Amino acid sequence: MQWMTGALVAVIALAAMPATAQQTSDDVKWIAACVSDNKDEGQAAPVVLAYCTCMNNKMPSTETRSITQWEKSNPRTMEACSREAGWTGK
């Protein structure tokens, strides 16, 4: 529960960022879903949030699949975002 609380606070903070870096409400929704999908992967909440944000930012704005679905067909982007976020293991 504490992990999810931290992730939720991070997603809210993401939405409150300055306009130059602010994600749309749709982005925040997709990032939150990705964070939820990855909550049991053994990573700290900020790492998962950074990973999900990176993946969201790399996806085309016309993409309709979730981040979790999209990452399966884009392994190089997944690896790059994992490195950028500091994901360990796997």
Contacts in CASP RR format, 6 or more apart in sequence:
PFRMAT RR
TARGET T0000
AUTHOR 0000-0000-0000
METHOD contacts of the structure
MODEL  1
MQWMTGALVAVIALAAMPATAQQTSDDVKWIAACVSDNKDEGQAAPVVLA
YCTCMNNKMPSTETRSITQWEKSNPRTMEACSREAGWTGK
3 39 0 8 1.000
3 45 0 8 1.000
4 36 0 8 1.000
4 39 0 8 1.000
6 45 0 8 1.000
7 35 0 8 1.000
7 36 0 8 1.000
7 39 0 8 1.000
7 45 0 8 1.000
7 48 0 8 1.000
7 49 0 8 1.000
8 32 0 8 1.000
10 35 0 8 1.000
10 45 0 8 1.000
10 46 0 8 1.000
10 49 0 8 1.000
11 28 0 8 1.000
11 31 0 8 1.000
11 32 0 8 1.000
11 35 0 8 1.000
11 49 0 8 1.000
14 23 0 8 1.000
14 28 0 8 1.000
14 31 0 8 1.000
14 49 0 8 1.000
14 53 0 8 1.000
15 22 0 8 1.000
15 23 0 8 1.000
15 25 0 8 1.000
15 28 0 8 1.000
17 23 0 8 1.000
23 31 0 8 1.000
23 53 0 8 1.000
23 56 0 8 1.000
27 56 0 8 1.000
30 52 0 8 1.000
30 56 0 8 1.000
30 66 0 8 1.000
30 67 0 8 1.000
31 49 0 8 1.000
31 52 0 8 1.000
31 53 0 8 1.000
31 56 0 8 1.000
31 67 0 8 1.000
33 66 0 8 1.000
33 67 0 8 1.000
33 68 0 8 1.000
34 48 0 8 1.000
34 51 0 8 1.000
34 52 0 8 1.000
34 55 0 8 1.000
34 56 0 8 1.000
34 66 0 8 1.000
34 67 0 8 1.000
34 68 0 8 1.000
35 45 0 8 1.000
35 48 0 8 1.000
35 49 0 8 1.000
35 52 0 8 1.000
37 66 0 8 1.000
37 67 0 8 1.000
37 68 0 8 1.000
38 48 0 8 1.000
38 51 0 8 1.000
38 52 0 8 1.000
38 68 0 8 1.000
39 48 0 8 1.000
41 48 0 8 1.000
41 90 0 8 1.000
43 51 0 8 1.000
43 87 0 8 1.000
43 88 0 8 1.000
47 85 0 8 1.000
47 86 0 8 1.000
47 87 0 8 1.000
47 88 0 8 1.000
48 85 0 8 1.000
50 84 0 8 1.000
50 85 0 8 1.000
50 86 0 8 1.000
51 81 0 8 1.000
51 82 0 8 1.000
51 84 0 8 1.000
51 85 0 8 1.000
51 86 0 8 1.000
51 87 0 8 1.000
52 67 0 8 1.000
54 80 0 8 1.000
54 81 0 8 1.000
54 84 0 8 1.000
54 85 0 8 1.000
55 67 0 8 1.000
55 70 0 8 1.000
55 71 0 8 1.000
55 77 0 8 1.000
55 78 0 8 1.000
55 81 0 8 1.000
56 67 0 8 1.000
58 74 0 8 1.000
58 77 0 8 1.000
58 80 0 8 1.000
58 81 0 8 1.000
59 67 0 8 1.000
59 70 0 8 1.000
63 70 0 8 1.000
71 77 0 8 1.000
71 78 0 8 1.000
82 90 0 8 1.000
END
